[in-house]
Amino acid sequence: MIAVIAAMDLEVTAITEIMDRVCKHTHSGIDFYEGSIYDKELLVMKSGVGKGNAAMATTILMENYPIDAVINIGTAGGLREEQDILDAVVSERVVQYDMDTSAVDGEEGIGLYFDANQELLKRCQQALEHLKVKAHCGLIASGDQFVARNDQLQMILTKFPQSVCAEMEAGAIAQVCTHYHKPFVVMRSLSDVAVKENSHMDFCEYAQKASERSAALCKELFR
């Protein structure tokens, strides 16, 4: 069974609304929605916002269900001038950009990296091509902060210049999946682009649309 993880209610609702035969279960306070898309079984859950919530929820998922792979969907903030709102981003790698033990470990202590599954990455790329959605594949920067200030943005771009987006859960989800030896991929839709003016206002306006776009991309994966 494939698990689909999203951080917020609106992201979860966007995917459960296009599922068939939805059945809700609760484990340790986390709601899980079993159902199908194109007669293929999947499980959808809300992780909550931030790496701590995401790590806890993903661990509960792994301890209660026979998961084959994980897809992390939802919204993200773009980091490149050439990006536009509602573009898609897909992980080749994920980095916890706020992990820093460089005081004792030197350069190797900056960032904690996890590699996405290449087969899932290819499936995401094929789905995006079929839907004619502009996609940006690369490094997902994950940390416990909503990037709205210039100093936050410049820190990420300076230390992790390959990053295609910033978000708040994928680093923890990737770490738990790696621990349990489960393949994962992150596929998000951009609700804002941090390098452009008033990006935090764009998030408030486009989060719903980006969630619906992300759900549509996920649906195409199950075709």
C-alpha positions in Angstrom: 0.0 0.0 0.0 1.2 3.5 -0.8 0.9 6.2 1.9 0.3 9.8 1.0 1.3 12.3 3.6 0.2 16.0 3.7 0.8 18.5 6.5 -2.5 20.5 6.6 -6.2 19.8 6.6 -6.8 21.5 3.3 -4.1 19.4 1.6 -5.6 16.2 3.1 -9.1 17.1 2.1 -8.0 17.9 -1.5 -6.9 14.3 -1.9 -9.6 12.5 0.1 -12.2 14.3 -2.0 -11.0 12.5 -5.1 -10.7 9.1 -3.5 -13.2 6.2 -3.6 -14.5 4.1 -0.7 -12.8 6.3 2.0 -12.7 4.8 5.5 -11.3 6.7 8.4 -9.2 5.2 11.2 -7.4 6.8 14.2 -4.2 5.6 15.8 -2.5 7.5 18.7 -4.5 10.6 17.8 -3.5 10.6 14.1 -6.3 10.2 11.5 -5.8 7.8 8.6 -8.0 7.6 5.5 -8.0 4.4 3.5 -9.4 4.4 0.0 -8.6 4.0 -3.6 -7.9 5.9 -6.8 -8.4 4.1 -10.1 -9.0 0.9 -8.0 -5.5 1.2 -6.5 -5.4 1.2 -2.7 -3.8 4.1 -0.8 -3.6 5.6 2.7 -3.8 9.3 3.3 -2.8 11.0 6.6 -2.1 14.5 8.0 1.3 14.8 9.5 0.8 18.3 11.1 3.1 21.2 10.4 6.8 21.0 11.1 9.4 18.2 11.4 8.5 17.1 14.9 4.9 16.5 14.0 5.9 14.9 10.8 8.4 12.5 12.4 5.9 11.4 15.1 3.0 10.9 12.6 5.2 9.0 10.1 6.5 6.7 12.8 2.9 6.0 13.9 2.1 5.2 10.2 5.0 2.8 9.9 4.1 1.0 13.1 0.5 0.4 12.2 0.3 -0.2 8.4 2.2 -2.4 5.9 3.4 0.5 3.8 5.3 -0.1 0.5 6.2 3.5 -0.3 5.5 7.1 0.8 4.5 10.1 -1.3 4.7 13.5 0.5 2.3 16.0 -1.2 1.0 19.5 -0.5 2.4 23.0 -0.8 5.9 24.5 -0.8 7.6 27.8 -1.3 9.7 28.2 -4.5 13.2 29.5 -4.3 14.0 30.3 -7.9 13.2 33.3 -10.1 12.2 31.1 -13.0 9.4 29.4 -10.9 5.8 30.4 -10.9 3.0 29.7 -8.5 1.4 26.3 -9.1 4.5 24.9 -10.6 5.5 21.5 -9.3 8.6 20.5 -7.4 9.9 16.9 -7.0 12.6 15.6 -4.8 15.9 14.1 -6.0 17.2 14.7 -2.5 15.9 16.2 0.7 18.0 18.2 3.2 17.2 19.3 6.8 18.7 22.7 6.3 18.5 23.7 9.9 20.6 20.7 11.1 24.0 22.2 12.0 26.7 20.5 14.0 29.5 22.3 12.2 31.0 23.5 15.5 32.2 20.0 16.1 31.9 18.2 12.7 33.0 21.0 10.3 31.4 21.3 6.9 30.0 17.7 7.1 27.8 18.8 10.0 25.8 21.3 7.8 22.6 19.8 6.7 21.2 16.2 6.9 20.5 14.6 3.5 18.3 11.8 2.3 17.9 10.5 -1.2 14.5 10.0 -2.8 13.6 6.8 -4.6 14.5 7.1 -8.3 11.6 5.0 -9.6 9.1 7.1 -7.7 10.8 10.2 -9.0 10.5 9.0 -12.6 6.8 8.2 -12.1 6.2 11.7 -10.8 8.0 13.2 -13.8 5.9 11.1 -16.2 2.7 12.2 -14.4 3.7 15.9 -14.6 4.6 15.6 -18.3 1.2 14.0 -19.0 -0.6 16.8 -17.2 1.7 19.4 -18.9 2.7 20.9 -15.5 6.0 22.7 -15.3 8.2 20.8 -12.9 11.4 21.6 -11.0 13.3 18.5 -9.8 16.2 18.7 -7.3 16.9 19.4 -3.7 14.1 20.0 -1.2 15.1 22.3 1.7 13.2 21.3 4.8 13.3 23.2 8.1 11.1 24.3 11.0 10.4 27.8 9.8 8.1 29.5 7.2 10.5 31.3 4.9 9.2 34.9 4.6 12.2 37.0 5.6 15.1 37.8 3.4 17.7 36.6 6.0 16.0 33.2 6.0 16.0 33.0 2.3 19.6 34.1 1.9 20.7 31.5 4.5 19.1 28.7 2.4 20.4 30.0 -0.9 23.9 30.5 0.5 24.3 27.1 2.2 22.1 25.0 -0.2 22.1 26.8 -3.5 20.8 23.8 -5.4 17.5 24.0 -3.5 14.3 24.2 -5.6 11.9 24.9 -2.7 11.5 25.2 1.0 9.0 23.5 3.2 8.6 22.1 6.8 8.0 18.4 6.9 9.8 16.4 4.1 13.1 16.2 6.0 11.5 14.3 8.9 9.4 12.1 6.6 12.4 11.3 4.6 14.4 10.4 7.7 11.7 8.1 9.1 11.2 6.4 5.7 15.0 5.9 5.5 15.0 4.3 9.0 12.2 1.9 8.0 13.8 1.2 4.6 10.8 2.5 2.8 11.1 4.4 -0.6 9.8 7.9 -0.6 9.4 10.9 -2.9 8.2 14.5 -2.3 6.0 16.1 -4.9 4.7 19.6 -4.0 2.9 22.4 -5.7 4.2 25.9 -5.2 1.9 28.2 -3.3 4.4 31.1 -3.3 7.9 31.9 -4.6 10.0 33.3 -1.8 12.4 35.3 -4.1 9.5 37.3 -5.4 7.9 40.3 -3.6 5.1 39.6 -1.0 5.4 35.9 -1.3 3.9 35.3 2.1 0.7 37.0 0.9 0.7 34.7 -2.2 0.7 31.7 0.2 -2.5 32.9 1.9 -4.2 33.3 -1.5 -2.9 30.3 -3.3 -2.6 27.5 -0.6 -6.0 26.1 -1.5 -5.3 26.1 -5.3 -1.8 24.6 -4.7 -3.3 21.9 -2.5 -5.8 21.0 -5.3 -3.1 21.0 -7.9 -1.0 18.7 -5.7 -3.9 16.3 -5.2 -4.5 16.2 -9.0 -0.8 15.3 -9.5 -1.1 12.6 -7.0 -4.2 11.2 -8.7 -2.3 11.0 -12.0 0.4 8.9 -10.3 -2.3 6.2 -9.6 -3.6 6.1 -13.2 
